[in-house]
């Protein structure tokens, strides 16, 4: 059930992202001819008022298509309702609407949780492990997703973000050093020794961490407490996501190992679901923000890449040549599909049940 729940959340977030593009176009009277979830061959499709809605085989995103891209379209090229014939501001709104939709959804989810579910009481002591990387110090020492680290080198960890900072700082300041961690899972305490690897002078163990979520919920006192709590959560998640992508540039070797494909994302969602509704809501907000930040990157096929082409058009005073746009987008599609396939294979082979089968 937890896997199905995380699948459903991921599908909803992609749907919401594409709905942002779709509504931004249609509300401005811009022609749209397709709305797809996934890429590749269509598993299901239905045409409504000239728009083909489809669910496709590769669940790695989605797209809204326009008659501008259809060479067989019988719509005149000078039609004022084609996307390419609209002012740059209107086109920029259509392109960026998916990113804005995901940010808005994450904020609404956090506001809704605080309003209808309540606020967590004082977080439980310790730090929760979201995932570990295969063949890295954490996994080799026996650390696994779902473990709660309660002490480091004999010192008990407090609760919340401070506990995460203390743990991360201790690890980073201990390259090539053995660290004693005490963890708890299913009420069973275990002590393990992890030797942090030296990566550019900083200790790394290959684990994703987050504050331990309290299962105890209390009603919010007033609207101010609801918005303050949700806004702080939103800003924290957004900042951590941006810093993570920034690490791809500043420390690609170690950060690239933390990239997750659809399989790993669903697994993380299932693990967070084990913490109850609060964990699933955190997963929804975190992935929605990740989709927003990822799509804002100036890379081919992503919204940021489209905005970059639009910026070049603004600077040049005329569109980038069509053959260059096509080459740019085709290279992005190959890169996206290739990366997704690699991540799916890697993440699938790292699933615990697959590791057990390989071991047998």
C-alpha positions in Angstrom: 0.0 0.0 0.0 2.9 2.4 0.8 4.4 1.8 -2.7 1.0 2.5 -4.3 0.5 5.6 -2.2 3.9 7.0 -3.3 3.1 6.1 -7.0 -0.2 8.0 -6.7 1.6 11.0 -5.2 4.2 11.1 -7.9 1.6 10.8 -10.6 -0.5 13.6 -9.0 2.5 15.9 -8.9 3.4 15.3 -12.6 -0.3 15.9 -13.5 -0.4 19.1 -11.5 2.8 20.4 -13.2 1.4 19.7 -16.7 -1.9 21.2 -15.7 -0.1 24.4 -14.9 1.2 24.7 -18.5 -2.2 23.6 -19.9 -4.2 26.1 -17.9 -1.8 29.0 -18.5 -2.1 28.4 -22.3 -5.9 27.8 -22.5 -6.9 30.7 -20.3 -5.0 33.0 -22.6 -6.7 31.5 -25.7 -3.5 29.8 -26.9 -4.1 26.7 -29.0 -3.2 23.3 -27.4 -3.5 19.9 -29.1 -2.1 17.5 -26.6 -1.8 16.7 -22.8 0.3 13.7 -21.9 1.5 12.0 -18.7 4.6 10.1 -19.5 6.6 9.7 -22.7 6.7 7.1 -25.5 3.8 5.0 -26.9 0.3 5.9 -25.6 -1.3 3.3 -23.4 -4.5 5.2 -23.3 -5.7 8.3 -25.3 -8.9 10.2 -25.9 -9.6 13.3 -27.9 -11.8 16.0 -26.5 -12.5 19.2 -28.4 -9.4 18.8 -30.6 -7.0 18.0 -27.7 -5.6 14.5 -27.3 -5.3 13.5 -23.7 -2.9 10.5 -23.2 -1.2 8.3 -20.6 2.1 7.0 -22.0 4.5 4.1 -21.3 7.5 5.8 -19.8 6.4 7.3 -16.4 9.2 9.9 -16.3 7.3 13.1 -16.7 4.8 14.5 -19.1 4.2 17.3 -21.7 1.7 19.6 -23.2 1.9 19.8 -27.0 1.0 22.7 -29.3 0.1 22.9 -33.0 3.2 24.9 -33.5 5.2 21.6 -33.2 3.0 19.6 -35.6 4.3 19.8 -39.2 1.0 18.3 -40.4 -1.2 20.9 -38.7 -3.6 22.7 -41.1 -3.6 25.8 -38.9 -2.0 28.8 -40.7 1.4 29.6 -39.4 0.4 33.2 -38.9 -2.6 32.3 -36.6 -2.5 34.7 -33.7 -3.5 32.0 -31.3 -0.4 29.8 -31.9 2.0 29.9 -29.0 4.9 31.2 -31.1 2.9 34.2 -32.3 2.1 35.4 -28.8 4.1 38.1 -27.0 7.1 36.9 -25.1 5.5 37.6 -21.7 2.6 35.3 -22.5 4.9 32.5 -23.7 7.1 32.9 -20.6 4.0 32.5 -18.4 3.0 29.3 -20.2 6.6 27.9 -19.9 7.1 28.8 -16.2 3.5 27.8 -15.1 4.5 24.2 -14.4 7.3 25.3 -12.0 4.9 27.8 -10.3 2.2 25.1 -10.1 4.5 22.7 -8.3 5.7 25.3 -5.8 2.1 26.4 -5.2 1.0 22.7 -4.7 3.8 22.1 -2.1 2.8 25.2 -0.2 -0.9 24.3 -0.3 -0.1 20.7 0.9 1.9 22.1 3.9 -0.9 24.6 4.7 -3.5 21.9 4.4 -1.6 19.6 6.7 -1.2 22.3 9.4 -4.9 23.3 9.0 -6.7 19.9 8.8 -4.3 17.5 10.4 -2.5 19.7 12.9 1.1 20.5 13.9 3.6 18.0 15.1 4.5 18.2 18.7 8.1 18.4 19.8 10.1 16.2 17.3 11.4 12.9 18.5 15.1 12.8 19.4 17.5 11.6 16.7 17.9 11.7 12.9 16.0 9.5 10.5 17.8 7.9 7.6 15.8 8.3 4.3 18.1 6.3 2.1 21.6 4.9 1.8 23.8 4.5 -1.3 25.0 1.1 -2.2 28.7 0.2 -1.5 29.2 3.4 0.5 30.3 3.5 4.2 26.8 3.8 5.6 25.5 0.7 3.8 28.7 -1.3 4.4 28.4 -0.5 8.2 24.8 -1.8 8.3 22.9 1.5 8.2 19.6 1.3 6.3 16.6 3.4 5.4 14.2 3.8 8.3 16.9 3.7 10.9 16.8 6.4 13.6 20.3 7.5 14.7 20.1 8.5 18.4 23.7 9.2 19.2 27.1 9.8 17.6 30.4 9.0 19.4 28.5 8.4 22.6 26.7 11.8 22.5 22.9 11.7 22.4 21.3 13.7 19.5 18.6 16.2 20.3 15.6 16.7 18.0 14.8 18.6 14.8 17.1 20.4 12.4 19.8 21.0 15.1 20.2 17.2 15.4 20.7 16.9 11.6 23.3 19.7 11.6 25.3 18.2 14.5 25.3 14.8 12.9 26.3 16.1 9.4 28.9 18.5 10.8 30.5 15.7 12.8 30.7 13.4 9.8 32.0 16.1 7.5 34.7 17.0 10.1 35.8 13.4 10.4 37.3 12.3 7.0 39.1 9.0 7.2 37.9 8.6 10.7 35.8 5.9 12.4 32.5 7.1 13.9 30.3 5.3 16.4 26.6 5.6 15.7 23.8 4.2 17.9 20.7 3.5 15.9 17.2 2.2 16.7 14.7 0.4 14.5 11.6 -1.4 15.6 12.5 -0.7 19.2 15.9 -2.5 18.8 19.0 -0.5 19.6 22.3 -1.3 17.7 25.8 0.3 17.8 27.7 0.4 14.5 31.0 1.8 13.4 31.1 3.9 10.2 34.4 5.1 8.6 33.7 8.3 6.8 35.3 8.6 3.3 37.5 11.6 2.5 35.8 13.5 -0.3 37.6 16.8 -1.0 38.6 17.1 2.6 35.2 16.4 4.0 33.8 13.2 5.5 31.0 11.4 3.6 29.1 8.2 4.5 26.5 8.1 1.6 23.2 8.6 3.5 20.3 11.0 3.2 19.1 12.3 6.5 16.1 14.2 7.9 14.8 15.2 11.3 12.7 12.5 12.9 9.0 13.3 12.6 6.8 13.1 15.7 3.7 10.9 15.3 1.9 13.1 17.9 -0.2 15.9 16.4 -1.8 18.9 18.1 -4.3 21.3 16.7 -3.0 24.7 15.5 -3.7 27.5 17.9 -4.5 30.1 15.2 -4.0 31.1 11.5 -0.7 32.8 12.3 0.7 29.6 13.7 -0.5 27.6 10.6 1.1 30.0 8.1 4.3 30.4 10.1 4.8 26.7 10.4 3.9 25.9 6.8 6.0 28.9 5.4 9.1 27.8 7.5 8.7 24.2 6.3 8.3 25.4 2.6 11.4 27.7 2.8 13.5 25.0 4.4 12.6 22.3 1.9 13.1 24.7 -1.0 16.5 25.8 0.3 17.7 22.3 0.9 16.6 21.3 -2.6 18.4 24.2 -4.2 21.6 23.4 -2.2 21.3 19.8 -3.4 21.3 20.8 -7.1 24.0 23.4 -6.4 26.1 20.5 -5.2 26.0 19.0 -8.7 28.1 21.9 -9.8 30.4 22.3 -6.8 30.8 18.6 -5.9 29.5 16.5 -8.8 31.4 13.3 -7.8 29.6 12.8 -4.5 26.3 14.6 -5.2 25.7 12.7 -8.5 25.5 9.5 -6.5 22.4 10.9 -4.7 20.4 11.4 -7.9 17.3 9.3 -7.8 15.2 7.8 -10.6 11.5 6.9 -10.5 12.2 3.6 -8.7 14.2 5.2 -5.9 11.7 8.0 -5.5 8.9 5.6 -5.1 11.0 3.6 -2.5 11.7 6.8 -0.5 8.0 7.6 -0.7 7.1 4.2 0.7 9.6 4.6 3.5 8.2 8.0 4.5 4.7 6.6 4.3 5.7 4.2 7.1 5.8 7.3 9.3 2.1 7.8 8.7 0.2 10.6 6.9 2.8 13.3 8.0 5.5 11.3 6.2 3.5 11.0 3.0 2.7 14.7 3.1 6.4 15.5 3.6 7.2 13.3 0.5 4.5 15.1 -1.6 5.9 18.5 -0.7 9.5 17.5 -1.1 9.1 15.9 -4.5 6.8 18.8 -5.7 9.5 21.3 -4.8 12.2 19.0 -6.5 10.1 18.9 -9.7 9.9 22.7 -9.6 13.6 23.3 -9.1 14.6 20.5 -11.6 12.4 21.9 -14.3 13.8 25.4 -13.7 17.3 24.3 -14.7 18.4 25.7 -18.1 18.7 22.3 -19.7 17.2 20.9 -22.9 13.6 19.7 -22.8 13.1 21.3 -19.3 11.2 24.5 -18.7 14.4 26.3 -17.8 15.8 25.3 -21.2 12.7 26.8 -23.0 13.0 30.0 -21.0 16.7 30.2 -21.9 15.7 30.0 -25.6 13.1 32.7 -25.0 15.7 34.9 -23.3 18.0 34.5 -26.3 15.1 35.5 -28.6 14.6 38.6 -26.4 18.3 39.5 -26.7 18.6 38.8 -30.4 15.2 40.4 -31.3 14.3 37.3 -33.3 13.8 33.6 -32.6 16.7 31.2 -32.4 16.9 29.3 -35.7 14.4 26.4 -35.7 17.0 23.8 -36.6 19.0 24.8 -33.5 15.9 24.6 -31.4 15.1 21.1 -32.7 18.7 19.9 -32.1 18.7 21.4 -28.6 15.4 19.7 -27.7 16.3 16.3 -29.3 19.6 16.2 -27.4 17.6 16.9 -24.2 15.2 14.0 -24.9 18.0 11.6 -25.5 19.8 12.8 -22.3 16.6 12.6 -20.2 15.6 9.1 -21.4 19.2 7.8 -21.2 19.6 9.1 -17.6 16.2 7.8 -16.6 17.0 4.3 -17.9 20.4 4.3 -16.1 18.8 5.5 -12.8 15.9 2.9 -13.1 18.4 0.1 -13.6 20.7 1.3 -10.8 17.9 1.9 -8.3 16.2 -1.4 -9.1 19.4 -3.4 -8.5 19.8 -1.6 -5.2 16.4 -2.5 -3.8 16.7 -4.8 -0.8 14.6 -7.6 -2.3 16.6 -7.6 -5.5 19.9 -7.6 -3.5 18.6 -10.7 -1.7 17.8 -12.4 -5.0 21.2 -11.6 -6.3 22.8 -12.9 -3.1 21.0 -16.2 -3.5 
